[in-house]
Amino acid sequence: MATIRILLGILCTAFAGSIGMFDGPLLEQPRVKERILRSTIVHLANIEIGTMEKTGHNDGGQIERYLATVHLKRGQPYCAAFISWVFSKAGLPKPRSGWSPDMFPPSRISKLALPANLLGIYFPEYGRIAHVGLIAGTKDDWVISVEGNTNVNGSRNGGGVYRKWRQIRTIYKIADWVSERRGGP
């Protein structure tokens, strides 16, 4: 299973990296490039599903790689670090933060639950977004996401990387870091 995941990752990365080599009207269209980039980001996140903390304290080899992407030490919450790591692996310079509210600046807010957009979950006890996930798709009134530092019950401080189903009405904000925007971060 691990070999298949690695091969799929290599193929996806090779394909995404070769996009600039093709000249032609089809790939010159920004929307096609954007769809390929969104697909790559979702694929990179999907490969991480099942990554688990070593001792249940935000630790372990891969978890610590997520944290290192945003210069955080072992033991820190890593939902935003996971997102930053995925975008880094896709070759994008941003977002890069270990703090989930940073993922939702006004210039990046969207109403569209597109693949590779981010979802923010608001926690009243903190008075802010306190968890972030990556949208992998939608089905009816549901968003299918890939989230780090969660668990089966949807905790914001869980034990690994999971696929989650969230009702759209429970999502506080959506951010788009893939579409090119003028004047944005």
C-alpha positions in Angstrom: 0.0 0.0 0.0 2.8 2.4 0.9 4.5 1.6 -2.5 1.3 2.5 -4.3 1.0 5.8 -2.4 4.6 6.7 -3.2 4.2 5.8 -6.9 1.0 7.8 -7.2 2.7 10.7 -5.5 5.7 10.6 -7.8 3.4 10.4 -10.9 1.3 13.3 -9.7 4.3 15.4 -8.9 6.0 14.5 -12.2 2.9 15.4 -14.1 2.4 18.7 -12.2 6.0 19.6 -12.7 5.9 18.9 -16.4 3.0 21.3 -17.1 5.3 24.2 -18.1 6.9 21.9 -20.7 3.8 21.8 -22.9 3.0 24.6 -25.2 -0.4 24.8 -26.6 -3.7 26.6 -26.3 -5.2 24.1 -23.9 -2.6 24.4 -21.1 -2.3 28.2 -21.7 -5.7 28.6 -20.2 -5.4 29.6 -16.5 -8.4 27.6 -15.5 -6.9 24.4 -16.8 -3.7 25.0 -14.9 -5.7 25.9 -11.8 -7.7 22.7 -12.0 -4.5 20.7 -12.3 -3.0 22.6 -9.3 -6.1 22.0 -7.2 -6.1 18.3 -8.1 -2.4 18.1 -7.1 -3.0 19.8 -3.8 -5.9 17.4 -2.9 -3.9 14.4 -4.0 -1.0 15.4 -1.8 -3.3 15.8 1.2 -5.1 12.5 0.5 -1.7 10.7 0.6 -1.3 11.8 4.2 -4.6 10.4 5.4 -3.8 7.8 8.1 -0.7 9.6 9.3 -0.9 9.2 13.1 0.8 10.9 16.0 3.4 8.7 17.7 2.3 9.2 21.3 -0.9 11.3 21.0 0.9 14.5 21.9 1.3 16.2 18.4 4.5 14.3 17.7 6.0 11.7 15.4 8.2 11.9 12.3 5.6 13.2 9.7 3.8 15.4 12.2 7.1 17.1 13.1 7.7 17.6 9.4 4.4 19.5 9.2 5.4 21.6 12.2 8.8 22.3 10.8 7.3 23.8 7.7 6.1 26.7 9.9 9.0 26.6 12.4 7.0 25.1 15.2 8.4 22.5 17.7 7.0 19.1 18.5 3.9 19.1 20.6 2.3 22.2 19.0 -1.2 22.0 17.3 -0.6 21.3 13.6 -3.8 21.7 11.6 -2.5 24.9 9.9 1.0 23.5 9.7 -0.4 20.5 7.8 -2.1 22.8 5.3 1.2 24.8 4.9 3.1 21.6 4.4 0.7 20.4 1.6 0.9 23.8 -0.2 4.7 23.7 0.1 4.8 20.2 -1.4 2.6 21.6 -4.3 5.3 24.3 -4.9 3.2 27.2 -3.6 4.9 29.8 -1.3 1.7 30.5 0.7 0.0 30.0 3.0 2.7 29.5 5.7 1.5 29.7 9.2 0.9 27.5 12.2 -2.0 29.6 13.4 -5.4 28.7 11.7 -6.8 32.3 11.7 -3.9 33.4 9.5 -5.3 31.1 6.8 -8.3 33.4 6.3 -7.2 36.9 5.5 -10.0 39.1 3.9 -8.2 39.0 0.5 -8.6 35.2 0.3 -12.1 34.7 1.6 -14.4 32.8 -0.9 -17.9 31.5 -0.9 -17.0 28.5 -3.1 -16.2 25.1 -1.6 -13.8 24.2 -4.4 -11.3 21.4 -4.1 -8.0 22.8 -2.4 -9.9 25.7 -0.8 -9.6 25.8 3.0 -12.4 25.5 5.5 -12.3 27.3 8.9 -14.2 26.1 11.9 -15.1 28.7 14.5 -14.9 27.8 18.2 -17.0 30.1 20.4 -14.8 29.3 23.5 -11.8 30.8 21.7 -13.8 33.6 19.9 -12.0 32.7 16.6 -11.4 30.1 13.9 -9.5 27.4 15.8 -9.3 24.7 13.2 -8.6 24.5 9.4 -9.0 21.8 6.9 -8.5 21.3 3.1 -11.6 20.8 1.0 -11.3 17.7 -1.1 -14.8 17.8 -2.6 -18.5 18.3 -2.0 -21.6 16.1 -2.0 -25.0 17.7 -1.6 -24.9 19.8 1.6 -21.6 18.2 2.7 -18.0 19.1 2.3 -15.4 16.3 2.2 -12.1 17.5 3.7 -8.7 16.3 4.7 -7.7 17.6 8.1 -4.6 17.4 10.3 -4.7 17.3 14.1 -8.1 15.8 14.3 -9.8 12.5 15.0 -12.9 10.5 14.2 -15.0 12.7 16.5 -13.8 15.9 14.8 -11.6 17.2 17.6 -9.4 20.2 16.9 -6.6 18.5 18.8 -6.8 14.9 17.6 -4.5 12.2 16.8 -3.7 12.4 13.1 -4.7 13.2 9.5 -8.3 12.2 8.6 -10.9 12.5 5.9 -13.9 14.3 7.4 -17.4 15.0 6.2 -18.8 18.4 7.4 -22.1 20.0 6.8 -21.6 23.2 4.8 -23.6 25.1 7.4 -21.0 24.2 10.1 -18.1 25.9 8.1 -17.4 29.4 9.3 -15.2 30.6 6.4 -13.7 29.4 3.2 -10.4 30.6 1.9 -8.9 30.3 -1.6 -5.1 30.2 -1.8 -5.0 28.7 -5.3 -6.8 31.3 -7.5 -4.5 34.1 -8.6 -5.7 37.4 -7.2 -4.4 40.8 -7.6 -3.4 42.6 -4.5 -3.7 39.5 -2.3 -1.1 37.9 -0.1 
